[in-house]
């Protein structure tokens, strides 16, 4: 076994006890320290990706859905008859919370059939705090691309 230097993180006792009791009920094989370490590592990876998106404007990995690029870490949500499901863009795939790799259409139609994914999937990008329906996001992206194209055309005319 290799040595790993550790640093203490202090939590209010009530929070730690609540976590420990919750883990005993839901995941008895996981100790609070290991859970907190995994949680912080997961959060840190997502926050670094969010920071890259905010500062550089584009993620390095993600899923291309027609004209829309979903950066790594994008959350997807759909619901049918009060059953809510989530998925995440992991590298270049959409992975449901149960681990199944899906297309947006497959994700939207897991509980029902013949549903248009653009209308039944909601997105929350890594750098965003709010959910937006996929078709609304696509409209914003396409409007932005048209605006960018028009700006490039105008610049070319001026030269």
N, C-alpha and C positions, 0 to 999 in steps of 0.2 A: 504494500500500500504506500502511495506517495504522500508526502506531507503537503497540506494545503493550509496556508495562513488564514486565520479567521478573524473577523472583526465583529464585535458585539453590536447589535442594533437593539435599541430599547423601545419597547411597546408598552402602553398602559396595560396593567395586569388584566383588566376586564377584556380588552381586545384579544390578548393572547389566550386567555381562558376560553373565550367564545370560539376562537379559531380551533383550539385544541379539541373542544367538545364537538364542534361541527365535523372536524376531520375524523374523529372516532366514530361518528354516526355514518358518514358518507364514504370515507376512504381510510379504513382502520390501519392499512399497511403503510400510510404516509405520515411521517413525523412533521410537526409544525416547522422546524428549521429547514428541512428539505423542501417543503411546500413553499415557504417564503423565498428560498433561493431560486426555485424554478419560476415563481411568479415574477420576481425582480428581473431575472434573465429574459423572460418573455416580454415584459414591459419595456426593458431597455432596448431590445432588438426593434420593437415596434416604434419606440420613440426616436431612435436613431434614424429609422426609415422616414418617419414624419419630418424630422429635422432636415433630412436630405431633400425631401419633396419641397419643403418651404424655402430652403436656401438655394437649391439648384434648379427647382422647378420641375424636375422629372425623376421618377424612380428608375432604378436600373433593371428591376425585374417586375413582371406582372403578366396579366392575362389580356390578350387582345380580343375584344368582343365586337366584331364588325368594325364600326368607326370609333369605338370607345376603348381606351386603354385603362384597365383597372390595375393600379400599382399593387405590388406585393403588400399584404396587410389589409387590403380592402375587405370590409365585412359585407356580406350579403344576407338579406333577411326576406323570408316569404312566409305567408300564413294561409291556412285554409281551415275554415270552421274552428277557429280558436286554437288551432295547432300551429305554433310559430316554430320555424326552423331557421338555423343560421349556417352560414358557410364562410370561409375565408379564402382569399387569394393567397396561395402559398407558392412562392417562386413563380411558376408559369401555369399553375393549375388552380381550379376552384375545388376546395376540399370541404365537404360538409362536416359538421361537428361530429358525426359518427365515423368519419374517416373516408367516406366514399368520395372518389374523384368524379366530378360532374361537369357537364356543360351548363350554361345558364338556363337553357330550356329544360334539361333534365332536373335541375334544381327546382324550378318553378312548378314542375309537373310531378313531383314525388308523391303528393297526396291527392292530386286531381289530374285530369287530362285536358288536352287542347287549350292550355293557358298560354298566353303570350308573355314570355319572360320579361319583355320590356315593361309591361304593365303590372306584373305581379311580383317583381323583385325590387327591393329597395337596397340602396347602396350607402355605405359610409366609408369614405376614403380615409386613409391614415391621417392626413393632415386636417380632417374636418371633425366637427363635433356633432353634426346633425345628419340624419338620414334623408336621402332624396330618392324619389322613384326613378328607376333606370331610364324610362323614356324621357323624363324631365332632364336628367343628367345628359342624355344623348343629345337632346335639343340644344342645351347650353354648349356642349362640345362642338356640335356642328355649326351653330351660330358663331362661335368663337373662331372656328376654322374659316368660315366664310368671311368674317370680319378681317382676319389676318390676311387672307388672300386678297381682299379688296385693298387693304393697306399696302401690300406689296405691289399691287398693280398701280396704285396712286403714286408710290415712290418711283416706280419705273418710268411713269409718264413725266415726272418732274426732272429726271436725269437727262 
